[in-house]
Amino acid sequence: MKPCCAPGCGRLTTARFCDAHAERYAQQAKQVRQQYDRGRGTAAERGYDSKWQKARAGFLRKHPLCVECDRCGSVTAATVVDHIVPHKGDRDMFWDRSNWQPLCKSCHDRKTAREDGGFGNARRT
């Protein structure tokens, strides 16, 4: 058991927040995610359309294993085509295959969290 993460709460819990605070913080997190998602645009608006899906499938056929897991000595199927350097809307960088790498979802999620400053939290500059 550990203390609840809500400021000033001393209750012990096995989760991040005690029962008294869990719903409130879950609702706040949901609102932050929704606000973030509204500003992102749809996947198609960001370039992940049918053309991307076809290119992605071909890339994963040629590169079926996660490169990050391979570096650690594991063999894991890649399910995500990652942009090594985030393209941030640059169409040339988006389609530059030398900037693509095959990753499993777990490795991709960790990489994205590192780059964005946390899951769903855009890093402020």
KAHU-V619607 format. One record per helix or strand of 2 or more residues. SS is the DSSP state (a for helix, b for strand). FROM is the first residue (numbers start at 1). LEN is the number of residues. If there is no record, write none. Layout:
ss->(SS/SS)
from->(FROM/FROM)
len->(LEN/LEN)
This chain:
ss->(b/b/a/a/a/b/a/a/b/a)
from->(2/12/19/50/67/80/91/97/100/105)
len->(2/2/22/13/5/4/5/3/4/12)
